[in-house]
Amino acid sequence: MRNRWKGWLGFPDDSGDPIQSAPDPHSVLPEDEIHRDESGDAIAKAVGKLPLRQQQAFLLRIWEGLDVAATANVKSR
């Protein structure tokens, strides 16, 4: 860990430890992140076009994870 800051600052990693220089398998590729952002924008735009009650139902089902019965029982405030 003590030499990792050198890599963060762009200095060459002289530790010789291949584990320290291996790519993170859980990192997101930039093109995947752009695609996810574009998809999120398209969904937000489409949901924004729905009537208010349908927006609420969609968000309760998708965002809150409620099932159909629980969504039907939610009272509007």
Jmol script that loads the backbone (N, CA, C; Angstrom):
load data "model"
ATOM      1  N   MET A   1       0.816  -1.191   0.000  1.00  0.00           N
ATOM      2  CA  MET A   1       0.000   0.000   0.000  1.00  0.00           C
ATOM      3  C   MET A   1       0.862   1.258   0.000  1.00  0.00           C
ATOM      4  N   ARG A   2       2.027   1.191   0.641  1.00  0.00           N
ATOM      5  CA  ARG A   2       2.825   2.418   0.757  1.00  0.00           C
ATOM      6  C   ARG A   2       3.332   2.912  -0.587  1.00  0.00           C
ATOM      7  N   ASN A   3       3.499   2.029  -1.588  1.00  0.00           N
ATOM      8  CA  ASN A   3       3.968   2.462  -2.905  1.00  0.00           C
ATOM      9  C   ASN A   3       2.823   2.708  -3.888  1.00  0.00           C
ATOM     10  N   ARG A   4       1.601   2.393  -3.477  1.00  0.00           N
ATOM     11  CA  ARG A   4       0.467   2.539  -4.387  1.00  0.00           C
ATOM     12  C   ARG A   4       0.233   4.004  -4.754  1.00  0.00           C
ATOM     13  N   TRP A   5       0.498   4.919  -3.852  1.00  0.00           N
ATOM     14  CA  TRP A   5       0.280   6.338  -4.152  1.00  0.00           C
ATOM     15  C   TRP A   5       1.109   6.798  -5.335  1.00  0.00           C
ATOM     16  N   LYS A   6       2.256   6.170  -5.548  1.00  0.00           N
ATOM     17  CA  LYS A   6       3.085   6.529  -6.699  1.00  0.00           C
ATOM     18  C   LYS A   6       2.343   6.236  -8.003  1.00  0.00           C
ATOM     19  N   GLY A   7       1.655   5.099  -8.055  1.00  0.00           N
ATOM     20  CA  GLY A   7       0.872   4.752  -9.237  1.00  0.00           C
ATOM     21  C   GLY A   7      -0.284   5.709  -9.443  1.00  0.00           C
ATOM     22  N   TRP A   8      -0.918   6.135  -8.365  1.00  0.00           N
ATOM     23  CA  TRP A   8      -2.027   7.081  -8.462  1.00  0.00           C
ATOM     24  C   TRP A   8      -1.555   8.421  -9.008  1.00  0.00           C
ATOM     25  N   LEU A   9      -0.319   8.791  -8.698  1.00  0.00           N
ATOM     26  CA  LEU A   9       0.219  10.069  -9.151  1.00  0.00           C
ATOM     27  C   LEU A   9       0.928   9.970 -10.489  1.00  0.00           C
ATOM     28  N   GLY A  10       0.985   8.782 -11.061  1.00  0.00           N
ATOM     29  CA  GLY A  10       1.571   8.609 -12.388  1.00  0.00           C
ATOM     30  C   GLY A  10       3.037   8.220 -12.374  1.00  0.00           C
ATOM     31  N   PHE A  11       3.600   7.998 -11.207  1.00  0.00           N
ATOM     32  CA  PHE A  11       4.981   7.542 -11.146  1.00  0.00           C
ATOM     33  C   PHE A  11       5.035   6.059 -11.472  1.00  0.00           C
ATOM     34  N   PRO A  12       6.122   5.592 -12.055  1.00  0.00           N
ATOM     35  CA  PRO A  12       6.203   4.158 -12.360  1.00  0.00           C
ATOM     36  C   PRO A  12       6.194   3.323 -11.082  1.00  0.00           C
ATOM     37  N   ASP A  13       5.578   2.169 -11.170  1.00  0.00           N
ATOM     38  CA  ASP A  13       5.505   1.247 -10.032  1.00  0.00           C
ATOM     39  C   ASP A  13       6.774   0.416 -10.022  1.00  0.00           C
ATOM     40  N   ASP A  14       7.626   0.699  -9.066  1.00  0.00           N
ATOM     41  CA  ASP A  14       8.899  -0.021  -9.000  1.00  0.00           C
ATOM     42  C   ASP A  14       8.879  -1.150  -7.979  1.00  0.00           C
ATOM     43  N   SER A  15       7.690  -1.498  -7.494  1.00  0.00           N
ATOM     44  CA  SER A  15       7.610  -2.552  -6.486  1.00  0.00           C
ATOM     45  C   SER A  15       7.836  -3.930  -7.093  1.00  0.00           C
ATOM     46  N   GLY A  16       7.549  -4.078  -8.393  1.00  0.00           N
ATOM     47  CA  GLY A  16       7.725  -5.365  -9.041  1.00  0.00           C
ATOM     48  C   GLY A  16       6.622  -6.352  -8.718  1.00  0.00           C
ATOM     49  N   ASP A  17       5.625  -5.937  -7.974  1.00  0.00           N
ATOM     50  CA  ASP A  17       4.529  -6.811  -7.593  1.00  0.00           C
ATOM     51  C   ASP A  17       3.445  -6.769  -8.680  1.00  0.00           C
ATOM     52  N   PRO A  18       3.252  -7.876  -9.417  1.00  0.00           N
ATOM     53  CA  PRO A  18       2.266  -7.862 -10.508  1.00  0.00           C
ATOM     54  C   PRO A  18       0.837  -7.689 -10.004  1.00  0.00           C
ATOM     55  N   ILE A  19       0.563  -8.065  -8.772  1.00  0.00           N
ATOM     56  CA  ILE A  19      -0.776  -7.900  -8.207  1.00  0.00           C
ATOM     57  C   ILE A  19      -1.110  -6.414  -8.097  1.00  0.00           C
ATOM     58  N   GLN A  20      -0.130  -5.610  -7.720  1.00  0.00           N
ATOM     59  CA  GLN A  20      -0.350  -4.169  -7.569  1.00  0.00           C
ATOM     60  C   GLN A  20      -0.633  -3.486  -8.896  1.00  0.00           C
ATOM     61  N   SER A  21      -0.112  -4.023  -9.986  1.00  0.00           N
ATOM     62  CA  SER A  21      -0.299  -3.377 -11.285  1.00  0.00           C
ATOM     63  C   SER A  21      -1.382  -4.046 -12.135  1.00  0.00           C
ATOM     64  N   ALA A  22      -2.031  -5.067 -11.615  1.00  0.00           N
ATOM     65  CA  ALA A  22      -3.086  -5.759 -12.362  1.00  0.00           C
ATOM     66  C   ALA A  22      -4.330  -4.889 -12.437  1.00  0.00           C
ATOM     67  N   PRO A  23      -5.061  -4.931 -13.548  1.00  0.00           N
ATOM     68  CA  PRO A  23      -6.290  -4.139 -13.658  1.00  0.00           C
ATOM     69  C   PRO A  23      -7.370  -4.687 -12.721  1.00  0.00           C
ATOM     70  N   ASP A  24      -8.228  -3.797 -12.275  1.00  0.00           N
ATOM     71  CA  ASP A  24      -9.330  -4.177 -11.392  1.00  0.00           C
ATOM     72  C   ASP A  24     -10.403  -4.884 -12.226  1.00  0.00           C
ATOM     73  N   PRO A  25     -10.728  -6.148 -11.925  1.00  0.00           N
ATOM     74  CA  PRO A  25     -11.721  -6.865 -12.725  1.00  0.00           C
ATOM     75  C   PRO A  25     -13.141  -6.331 -12.530  1.00  0.00           C
ATOM     76  N   HIS A  26     -13.348  -5.530 -11.484  1.00  0.00           N
ATOM     77  CA  HIS A  26     -14.674  -4.999 -11.205  1.00  0.00           C
ATOM     78  C   HIS A  26     -14.857  -3.574 -11.724  1.00  0.00           C
ATOM     79  N   SER A  27     -13.831  -3.041 -12.389  1.00  0.00           N
ATOM     80  CA  SER A  27     -13.958  -1.683 -12.907  1.00  0.00           C
ATOM     81  C   SER A  27     -14.883  -1.671 -14.120  1.00  0.00           C
ATOM     82  N   VAL A  28     -15.523  -0.538 -14.326  1.00  0.00           N
ATOM     83  CA  VAL A  28     -16.452  -0.366 -15.443  1.00  0.00           C
ATOM     84  C   VAL A  28     -15.708   0.294 -16.592  1.00  0.00           C
ATOM     85  N   LEU A  29     -15.858  -0.268 -17.773  1.00  0.00           N
ATOM     86  CA  LEU A  29     -15.240   0.319 -18.955  1.00  0.00           C
ATOM     87  C   LEU A  29     -15.918   1.654 -19.273  1.00  0.00           C
ATOM     88  N   PRO A  30     -15.174   2.629 -19.759  1.00  0.00           N
ATOM     89  CA  PRO A  30     -15.775   3.935 -20.053  1.00  0.00           C
ATOM     90  C   PRO A  30     -16.955   3.861 -21.023  1.00  0.00           C
ATOM     91  N   GLU A  31     -16.854   3.020 -22.042  1.00  0.00           N
ATOM     92  CA  GLU A  31     -17.959   2.922 -23.000  1.00  0.00           C
ATOM     93  C   GLU A  31     -19.206   2.305 -22.363  1.00  0.00           C
ATOM     94  N   ASP A  32     -19.013   1.390 -21.394  1.00  0.00           N
ATOM     95  CA  ASP A  32     -20.159   0.824 -20.682  1.00  0.00           C
ATOM     96  C   ASP A  32     -20.813   1.877 -19.794  1.00  0.00           C
ATOM     97  N   GLU A  33     -20.002   2.721 -19.180  1.00  0.00           N
ATOM     98  CA  GLU A  33     -20.534   3.780 -18.327  1.00  0.00           C
ATOM     99  C   GLU A  33     -21.318   4.801 -19.153  1.00  0.00           C
ATOM    100  N   ILE A  34     -20.820   5.129 -20.333  1.00  0.00           N
ATOM    101  CA  ILE A  34     -21.527   6.056 -21.220  1.00  0.00           C
ATOM    102  C   ILE A  34     -22.859   5.451 -21.657  1.00  0.00           C
ATOM    103  N   HIS A  35     -22.833   4.163 -22.013  1.00  0.00           N
ATOM    104  CA  HIS A  35     -24.068   3.487 -22.430  1.00  0.00           C
ATOM    105  C   HIS A  35     -25.082   3.478 -21.284  1.00  0.00           C
ATOM    106  N   ARG A  36     -24.629   3.212 -20.065  1.00  0.00           N
ATOM    107  CA  ARG A  36     -25.513   3.191 -18.902  1.00  0.00           C
ATOM    108  C   ARG A  36     -26.105   4.577 -18.654  1.00  0.00           C
ATOM    109  N   ASP A  37     -25.277   5.627 -18.780  1.00  0.00           N
ATOM    110  CA  ASP A  37     -25.763   6.994 -18.598  1.00  0.00           C
ATOM    111  C   ASP A  37     -26.805   7.357 -19.654  1.00  0.00           C
ATOM    112  N   GLU A  38     -26.537   6.980 -20.910  1.00  0.00           N
ATOM    113  CA  GLU A  38     -27.485   7.269 -21.987  1.00  0.00           C
ATOM    114  C   GLU A  38     -28.800   6.517 -21.772  1.00  0.00           C
ATOM    115  N   SER A  39     -28.703   5.280 -21.319  1.00  0.00           N
ATOM    116  CA  SER A  39     -29.912   4.497 -21.049  1.00  0.00           C
ATOM    117  C   SER A  39     -30.716   5.119 -19.917  1.00  0.00           C
ATOM    118  N   GLY A  40     -30.012   5.542 -18.875  1.00  0.00           N
ATOM    119  CA  GLY A  40     -30.685   6.191 -17.747  1.00  0.00           C
ATOM    120  C   GLY A  40     -31.375   7.469 -18.160  1.00  0.00           C
ATOM    121  N   ASP A  41     -30.727   8.256 -19.020  1.00  0.00           N
ATOM    122  CA  ASP A  41     -31.334   9.492 -19.524  1.00  0.00           C
ATOM    123  C   ASP A  41     -32.580   9.189 -20.343  1.00  0.00           C
ATOM    124  N   ALA A  42     -32.512   8.153 -21.186  1.00  0.00           N
ATOM    125  CA  ALA A  42     -33.662   7.777 -22.023  1.00  0.00           C
ATOM    126  C   ALA A  42     -34.830   7.307 -21.150  1.00  0.00           C
ATOM    127  N   ILE A  43     -34.539   6.552 -20.103  1.00  0.00           N
ATOM    128  CA  ILE A  43     -35.600   6.077 -19.206  1.00  0.00           C
ATOM    129  C   ILE A  43     -36.225   7.253 -18.471  1.00  0.00           C
ATOM    130  N   ALA A  44     -35.385   8.166 -17.956  1.00  0.00           N
ATOM    131  CA  ALA A  44     -35.906   9.339 -17.236  1.00  0.00           C
ATOM    132  C   ALA A  44     -36.787  10.187 -18.154  1.00  0.00           C
ATOM    133  N   LYS A  45     -36.394  10.337 -19.396  1.00  0.00           N
ATOM    134  CA  LYS A  45     -37.177  11.116 -20.361  1.00  0.00           C
ATOM    135  C   LYS A  45     -38.514  10.431 -20.630  1.00  0.00           C
ATOM    136  N   ALA A  46     -38.484   9.110 -20.817  1.00  0.00           N
ATOM    137  CA  ALA A  46     -39.711   8.365 -21.093  1.00  0.00           C
ATOM    138  C   ALA A  46     -40.656   8.398 -19.890  1.00  0.00           C
ATOM    139  N   VAL A  47     -40.122   8.236 -18.697  1.00  0.00           N
ATOM    140  CA  VAL A  47     -40.953   8.275 -17.486  1.00  0.00           C
ATOM    141  C   VAL A  47     -41.539   9.674 -17.317  1.00  0.00           C
ATOM    142  N   GLY A  48     -40.771  10.698 -17.653  1.00  0.00           N
ATOM    143  CA  GLY A  48     -41.257  12.069 -17.552  1.00  0.00           C
ATOM    144  C   GLY A  48     -42.438  12.356 -18.464  1.00  0.00           C
ATOM    145  N   LYS A  49     -42.593  11.584 -19.517  1.00  0.00           N
ATOM    146  CA  LYS A  49     -43.713  11.765 -20.444  1.00  0.00           C
ATOM    147  C   LYS A  49     -44.992  11.086 -19.965  1.00  0.00           C
ATOM    148  N   LEU A  50     -44.879  10.216 -18.961  1.00  0.00           N
ATOM    149  CA  LEU A  50     -46.048   9.505 -18.451  1.00  0.00           C
ATOM    150  C   LEU A  50     -46.899  10.424 -17.579  1.00  0.00           C
ATOM    151  N   PRO A  51     -48.197  10.141 -17.483  1.00  0.00           N
ATOM    152  CA  PRO A  51     -49.017  10.868 -16.510  1.00  0.00           C
ATOM    153  C   PRO A  51     -48.491  10.610 -15.094  1.00  0.00           C
ATOM    154  N   LEU A  52     -48.781  11.527 -14.180  1.00  0.00           N
ATOM    155  CA  LEU A  52     -48.233  11.469 -12.822  1.00  0.00           C
ATOM    156  C   LEU A  52     -48.490  10.126 -12.137  1.00  0.00           C
ATOM    157  N   ARG A  53     -49.699   9.609 -12.207  1.00  0.00           N
ATOM    158  CA  ARG A  53     -50.017   8.339 -11.529  1.00  0.00           C
ATOM    159  C   ARG A  53     -49.198   7.182 -12.102  1.00  0.00           C
ATOM    160  N   GLN A  54     -48.982   7.172 -13.407  1.00  0.00           N
ATOM    161  CA  GLN A  54     -48.174   6.114 -14.015  1.00  0.00           C
ATOM    162  C   GLN A  54     -46.703   6.277 -13.632  1.00  0.00           C
ATOM    163  N   GLN A  55     -46.236   7.508 -13.522  1.00  0.00           N
ATOM    164  CA  GLN A  55     -44.869   7.744 -13.042  1.00  0.00           C
ATOM    165  C   GLN A  55     -44.711   7.173 -11.637  1.00  0.00           C
ATOM    166  N   GLN A  56     -45.700   7.464 -10.788  1.00  0.00           N
ATOM    167  CA  GLN A  56     -45.645   6.979  -9.412  1.00  0.00           C
ATOM    168  C   GLN A  56     -45.664   5.458  -9.368  1.00  0.00           C
ATOM    169  N   ALA A  57     -46.529   4.846 -10.153  1.00  0.00           N
ATOM    170  CA  ALA A  57     -46.612   3.386 -10.176  1.00  0.00           C
ATOM    171  C   ALA A  57     -45.295   2.780 -10.663  1.00  0.00           C
ATOM    172  N   PHE A  58     -44.732   3.362 -11.710  1.00  0.00           N
ATOM    173  CA  PHE A  58     -43.458   2.870 -12.235  1.00  0.00           C
ATOM    174  C   PHE A  58     -42.364   2.944 -11.163  1.00  0.00           C
ATOM    175  N   LEU A  59     -42.267   4.088 -10.500  1.00  0.00           N
ATOM    176  CA  LEU A  59     -41.224   4.256  -9.489  1.00  0.00           C
ATOM    177  C   LEU A  59     -41.433   3.336  -8.291  1.00  0.00           C
ATOM    178  N   LEU A  60     -42.678   3.130  -7.900  1.00  0.00           N
ATOM    179  CA  LEU A  60     -42.943   2.203  -6.796  1.00  0.00           C
ATOM    180  C   LEU A  60     -42.544   0.778  -7.166  1.00  0.00           C
ATOM    181  N   ARG A  61     -42.821   0.383  -8.400  1.00  0.00           N
ATOM    182  CA  ARG A  61     -42.494  -0.980  -8.822  1.00  0.00           C
ATOM    183  C   ARG A  61     -40.998  -1.166  -9.033  1.00  0.00           C
ATOM    184  N   ILE A  62     -40.370  -0.232  -9.753  1.00  0.00           N
ATOM    185  CA  ILE A  62     -38.969  -0.395 -10.134  1.00  0.00           C
ATOM    186  C   ILE A  62     -38.030   0.109  -9.047  1.00  0.00           C
ATOM    187  N   TRP A  63     -38.229   1.335  -8.596  1.00  0.00           N
ATOM    188  CA  TRP A  63     -37.304   1.958  -7.639  1.00  0.00           C
ATOM    189  C   TRP A  63     -37.468   1.366  -6.244  1.00  0.00           C
ATOM    190  N   GLU A  64     -38.716   1.255  -5.792  1.00  0.00           N
ATOM    191  CA  GLU A  64     -38.984   0.764  -4.440  1.00  0.00           C
ATOM    192  C   GLU A  64     -39.095  -0.762  -4.380  1.00  0.00           C
ATOM    193  N   GLY A  65     -39.281  -1.411  -5.516  1.00  0.00           N
ATOM    194  CA  GLY A  65     -39.336  -2.869  -5.552  1.00  0.00           C
ATOM    195  C   GLY A  65     -40.640  -3.463  -5.044  1.00  0.00           C
ATOM    196  N   LEU A  66     -41.706  -2.672  -5.043  1.00  0.00           N
ATOM    197  CA  LEU A  66     -42.991  -3.196  -4.572  1.00  0.00           C
ATOM    198  C   LEU A  66     -43.603  -4.116  -5.622  1.00  0.00           C
ATOM    199  N   ASP A  67     -44.373  -5.101  -5.158  1.00  0.00           N
ATOM    200  CA  ASP A  67     -45.077  -5.953  -6.112  1.00  0.00           C
ATOM    201  C   ASP A  67     -46.372  -5.259  -6.531  1.00  0.00           C
ATOM    202  N   VAL A  68     -47.143  -5.887  -7.408  1.00  0.00           N
ATOM    203  CA  VAL A  68     -48.352  -5.270  -7.950  1.00  0.00           C
ATOM    204  C   VAL A  68     -49.356  -4.966  -6.840  1.00  0.00           C
ATOM    205  N   ALA A  69     -49.572  -5.924  -5.944  1.00  0.00           N
ATOM    206  CA  ALA A  69     -50.553  -5.724  -4.871  1.00  0.00           C
ATOM    207  C   ALA A  69     -50.141  -4.589  -3.941  1.00  0.00           C
ATOM    208  N   ALA A  70     -48.862  -4.544  -3.560  1.00  0.00           N
ATOM    209  CA  ALA A  70     -48.391  -3.490  -2.660  1.00  0.00           C
ATOM    210  C   ALA A  70     -48.462  -2.123  -3.354  1.00  0.00           C
ATOM    211  N   THR A  71     -48.159  -2.092  -4.631  1.00  0.00           N
ATOM    212  CA  THR A  71     -48.248  -0.830  -5.378  1.00  0.00           C
ATOM    213  C   THR A  71     -49.689  -0.351  -5.432  1.00  0.00           C
ATOM    214  N   ALA A  72     -50.632  -1.278  -5.637  1.00  0.00           N
ATOM    215  CA  ALA A  72     -52.045  -0.922  -5.700  1.00  0.00           C
ATOM    216  C   ALA A  72     -52.551  -0.403  -4.356  1.00  0.00           C
ATOM    217  N   ASN A  73     -51.958  -0.853  -3.260  1.00  0.00           N
ATOM    218  CA  ASN A  73     -52.423  -0.450  -1.923  1.00  0.00           C
ATOM    219  C   ASN A  73     -51.807   0.850  -1.431  1.00  0.00           C
ATOM    220  N   VAL A  74     -50.835   1.413  -2.154  1.00  0.00           N
ATOM    221  CA  VAL A  74     -50.210   2.673  -1.740  1.00  0.00           C
ATOM    222  C   VAL A  74     -51.200   3.802  -1.975  1.00  0.00           C
ATOM    223  N   LYS A  75     -51.395   4.603  -0.940  1.00  0.00           N
ATOM    224  CA  LYS A  75     -52.305   5.748  -1.047  1.00  0.00           C
ATOM    225  C   LYS A  75     -51.499   6.979  -1.447  1.00  0.00           C
ATOM    226  N   SER A  76     -52.054   7.798  -2.337  1.00  0.00           N
ATOM    227  CA  SER A  76     -51.370   9.027  -2.708  1.00  0.00           C
ATOM    228  C   SER A  76     -51.490  10.032  -1.567  1.00  0.00           C
ATOM    229  N   ARG A  77     -50.453  10.829  -1.413  1.00  0.00           N
ATOM    230  CA  ARG A  77     -50.425  11.781  -0.294  1.00  0.00           C
ATOM    231  C   ARG A  77     -50.848  13.147  -0.739  1.00  0.00           C
TER     232      ARG A  77
END
end "model"
wireframe off; spacefill off
backbone 0.3
color backbone group
